[in-house]
Amino acid sequence: MADDIAPAERLLNLVIALLNTSSRMTKDQVRSSVAGYETESTEAFERKFERDKDALRDLGIPIVTVQADGRSDEIGYRIDPDAYTLGDLELSPAELAVLSLASGFWRDAALAKDADRALTKLRAVAEGSMADDLAVGLVPRVQPAGQGVPVLLDAILERRAVRFTYRAAYTGEVTEREIEPWRVRTRGAGWYLYGFDRGRGEPRSFRLNRVLSPVKAVGPTAAYEIDADALARMDGSDHEPGPEREAVLAVLPERAVALRLRAAEPPSEGQLADRDVLRVPFRSTMELAYEIAGYGPAVLVLDPPELREVVLSRLRAAAALGEGANRG
């Protein structure tokens, strides 16, 4: 029977038993009453029990040794409930924002689901409605890179061409591309490949979320050299700043801290009774729209009109996704 119980389940059974004992549990009591320790060999039980105690202590679970009360020389064990139980949490919005920032780094990792689940529970004890938007504008917005990045990085090191199917951004045309990869990098919220397109005969950039097929390395290694001048021009074009403009935003009190920190002047008074009016400088309409949409109804765009339209389009798209999920 003991062999049928997984080690994790046995450890959980031991924790429950030691937490709920009124005074202590001796080894004999553990062996006879805790599922997972039924074994014919005393030596095997001793090894298993000692190993499990060490494992629980390594996890930070406070197993204490309790001396006999005079009627027996055998010592016992229990878990101190006061040391084991997590106290009540009182998270401020700022503290929750820090946790939100940290969870953003796990978006593309194996812990993503666990991080989201933990953050959902922590939000339940946070103070105030602004807890969800304090980190908007600060949390990294880079989307997952996808499965092709390791192949591309290896190909760059080996100077080996790659092949994949790609959907063009403007025409929607789907074609097979053969590329001499130069660099993989982030730009805005996405991942991009820079390289020489053999079919077009010129340097091109490719957004990785438009790659429709697995990326495959093709041909021999050491097949090309990276054009450093062309790569520098491509990198430089991404960083050329656009003209600075000013967004006029109506923001609920104490909301959108990241926007307030960038505001060009103190909030205007008397224009909107229930909102502060902020004047926020910006260069990229899309990036600012992405940030503003994250605040939901807490931020209204008064000017410029094109920024307001992009924000509204993002919010409509999000609403449509929500309606589709509810119908499903």
QUIGI-V479594 format. One line per field, one symbol per residue. ss: DSSP state (2 for helix, 1 for strand, 0 for the rest). psi: psi as a letter, one per 30 degrees, with the letter a starting at -180 (. if undefined). burial: # if it has 16 or more other C-alpha atoms within 10 Angstrom, else .. A space follows every 50 residues. Layout:
ss: ???
psi: ???
burial: ???
This chain:
ss: 02220022222222222222000010222222200000000222222222 22222222000011110000000001111022220000001022222222 22220000000222222222222001002222000000000000000022 22222222001111111000000111111111111110011111111000 01111112221000011100000000022222222222200000111111 11000022222210000100000011111111002222222222022211 1110222222222222222222222220
psi: eeffkleeeeeeeeeeefegkfdlkleeeeeffkkfgjkfkeeeeeeeee eeeeeeeffgkiklkkllgffkfklallkjeefekklkkjkleeeeeeee eefffgeglfgeeeeeeeeeeeffglklfgefgefkfekkgklkflffee eeeeeeefhkllklkkkkeefgkklkkjkjkekklkjbglkkkkajjeef glklkkkffgkflkkkklallhflkkjeeeeeeeeeffgjklkkakkjkj kkkglheeeeffkfllklkfekeglkjkjkklejeeeeeeeefffbffkk jekleeeeeeeeeeeeeeeeeeeeeee.
burial: .........##.###.###....##.#..##..#####......#...#. .##..#....###............####...........#.##.##.## #.#####.......##.....##..#...#############..#..##. .##.##..#########.........########......#######... ..#######.#...#.#......#.....##..#............#### ##..###.##..#...#.......########..#..########..### #.....##.###.##.............
